[in-house]
Amino acid sequence: MSKGITSRADDYSQWYTDLVQKADLAEYSAVRGCMVIKPYGYAIWEKMQATLDKMFKDTGHSNAYFPLFIPKSFFSKEAAHVEGFATECAVVTHYRLKNDGNGNIIVDEDAKLEEELIVRPTSETIIWNTYKGWIESYRDLPILVNQWANVVRWEMRTRLFLRTSEFLWQEGHTAHATETEAVEEAERMLEVYNTFSQDWLAVPVIRGRKTENERFAGALDTYCIEALMQDGKALQAGTSHFLGQNFAKAFDVKFTSKEGKLEHVWATSWGVSTRLMGALIMAHSDDQGLVLPPKLAPIQVVIVPIFKTDEEKALIDAFVDTFSAELKAKNISVKFDDRDTQRPGYKFAEWELKGVPLRVALGARDMANGTVELARRDTQTKETVAQAGLSDYVANLLDEIQENIFQKALNFRDTHITEVNSYEEFKEVLEAKGGFISAHWDGTVETEKRVKEETKATIRCIPLDQPEEEGICIFTGKPSSKRVLFAKAY
Amino acid sequence: MSKGITSRADDYSQWYTDLVQKADLAEYSAVRGCMVIKPYGYAIWEKMQATLDKMFKDTGHSNAYFPLFIPKSFFSKEAAHVEGFATECAVVTHYRLKNDGNGNIIVDEDAKLEEELIVRPTSETIIWNTYKGWIESYRDLPILVNQWANVVRWEMRTRLFLRTSEFLWQEGHTAHATETEAVEEAERMLEVYNTFSQDWLAVPVIRGRKTENERFAGALDTYCIEALMQDGKALQAGTSHFLGQNFAKAFDVKFTSKEGKLEHVWATSWGVSTRLMGALIMAHSDDQGLVLPPKLAPIQVVIVPIFKTDEEKALIDAFVDTFSAELKAKNISVKFDDRDTQRPGYKFAEWELKGVPLRVALGARDMANGTVELARRDTQTKETVAQAGLSDYVANLLDEIQENIFQKALNFRDTHITEVNSYEEFKEVLEAKGGFISAHWDGTVETEKRVKEETKATIRCIPLDQPEEEGICIFTGKPSSKRVLFAKAY
């Protein structure tokens, strides 16, 4: 099969778009900026969801569901939130259509809403308006709730998974009696995202805090995990916000403390989205197609039979029956691709494109020798292995592949963090190599904005693990006590 | 605790509303007609989702995701669909808000959409517009796709779970090469719903076909399952539609058959929604609160310790540790309610309200005797049982409770199907007893509408299992070859 994918070297951006569509992950829909997530892409998202959902529940959270629509006036209640979110939103103004008599459907102007409704871009406002009814005393706290939902932020320039007008996500919204508890929660959920990203996506990330300029609208502190893509651009893979008492004050949510005092509630929110699909694809894939870490691959092992006669096929089938059952018993998902409409070479190319981590091929000679051919997607290597003990061998190999994909991404990331000590050097590295640039910054929004204007690089985060270090800002020469990470970003 | 629930005898409708709210299942939101599904209610919905999702996958379906918005013009494309859905819909007309300078958020009139977008009331149109790009040849068929999503149908009179402007559901949309295959699919999914309803919800249902008048807008045939609530009203619990080639024609979706001919594709769609929560609640619950079938109960067993001293508590704790671990090993969800802020009687009432199927209580005397007290929610009976072998006993008892809840509902349903042979009798039974009324009908929309106007009863379905039988229509006296089921319905 011809894959029709542009190479990364030729045009990284086009490579991504080609890959997402050719590998049947997603496509654009008839609605501007909205995507269709196709079954193969959705199967990966479902694995992400199931994993994260378990991690949320293991840390004490429950799921709930809040309305899609938010009254317009709610957006005026939290000052910073107004600036951040009350811009590119889908606005519902009417609630009825009618037939114009000529078979055309038109909007019924008599059915105008008294107050416009906004399709949620995020749910802090409607949720805190709801929490008001749930919280009276410290006994009602903490509230540890998560929601899986669709959200809409009207985007002018869209890219599949990375920036779409509608996307899928989870948003956790928690309420606490104390500041300490809320900060701990925000940090705990950052750790959950960190673990998920490294152990499941196989994407190494840097944990950090956003600068004031890049903070979530309404947050006192935004924690984030930042990943690096193969083109040297950064991608924010998840955020966890300490919201202080901002939303409690905006929606008048108070509780009676153990000491009998009436106090405002402390809040966090945290989320990851279908954007993670973009991170997964861009971190690992190559010019031949997707490279999926085994833990998130919808199909972990594909078996392709090579045969000329029915007798040969019957022999192979008998082996595959047993082998597949053994894999399934180990919770390994396996597909036996015995279509008679396609040749083996076509199948090899197709499963390579779709990123199946391990391919097992076997023909008459293999059956005679008691062997199979294994082909790893990550290293593009092949080996001949005995059929005896194969399922154990495969299980171990999948673990090894998961680890190798992570290590490869980690090596790339680590060789793409460059310390610089002057603005000249900063611009040179940014242009020639990209990646994260670790530099001193004077801590002002003004400097951050100037650097962004001149270079398109933003401060991705102030890393949590970064030690204090005396230095001077590369842009202004003013004193600085800590390096921050700059990068161009998705 | 005071439960504050109206009794069913006093006001069935108020009982339902009280129960949904007091049991922490759902509540109304600040947005007219939209509900908040609270964690306890959502936990039940998640169990329904997980069960159905597995059943869909076991029958060969995959999940995908399609846009929330549908261009207005799509609704004009399928004639019957226009009439059915292009009425009470949320309409998005603008894509931006702005600050008016006084801190108020207003709609930016400069950001008007060229074509209004409709928030999906159902997704046939956008999905068939997408399938057009996926289907060329018979090799691309069948397409067996399901979507879990939120949908919006603007409702003037709402009731939690039963009728809300936004609700959650799944919608399956399949494409087939032949009429036979599509009909088989529609029937297969009706069977899935039937099995789910009986074996999981413990709600017996009647499988049938809708009359032309009650069919889904755009369907050639609508199959349904109809349940009976305790007040004698019917509730449609799921539908599966054979759509013929209507949507393929509306969206020009053709395929090349094995014989090389260009033909329109055949379609089905099928769905169940959060309405099932309403069915579950109304079918089984009583004046004391929820009664949940064990298979869908978020907490299947609650353990309440009764103690005066720390020594007593320590003894009980040690037993509960082992017992809980045994239950968990059997996949039984258990909660140990050892709050020291509430007395046992309060806890008993709370878990009764929340419908936990089985309560285990134990105190110092039980520990001395090696016994516990078991209280069944469904029968309101108690027994003293030995601690030895308790987890096996409990596992069996949960199965028995599931079966008993179903049998009770089945008995109620079966004693509420009344055959009548005259319109007088029809009206008498409808008034005095309610339930399903099995009667002859002349097969015309006209008669069906007249009966509805006069009695509020509709034809719920033409049962699949109903034998042919010569008779005369109770309303017009015209000949009829089969009885149909009438009822007042939710």
Interface residues (C-beta under 8 A of the other chain):
Chain A: E27 S29 A30 V31 C34 M35 V36 I37 K38 P39 Y42 A43 W45 E46 S62 N63 A64 Y65 F66 P67 L68 F69 I70 P71 K72 S73 F74 F75 S76 A79 V82 E83 A86 T87 E88 C89 A90 V91 V92 T93 H94 Y95 R96 L97 K98 N99 G103 N104 I105 I106 V107 E116 L117 I118 V119 I126 N129 T130 G133 R139 V145 A149 N150 V152 W154 E166 L168 T341
Chain B: E27 S29 A30 V31 C34 M35 V36 I37 K38 P39 Y42 A43 W45 E46 S62 N63 A64 Y65 F66 P67 L68 F69 I70 P71 K72 S73 F74 F75 S76 A79 V82 E83 A86 T87 E88 C89 A90 V91 V92 T93 H94 Y95 R96 L97 K98 N99 G103 N104 I105 I106 V107 E116 L117 I118 V119 I126 N129 T130 G133 R139 V145 A149 N150 V152 W154 E166 L168 T341
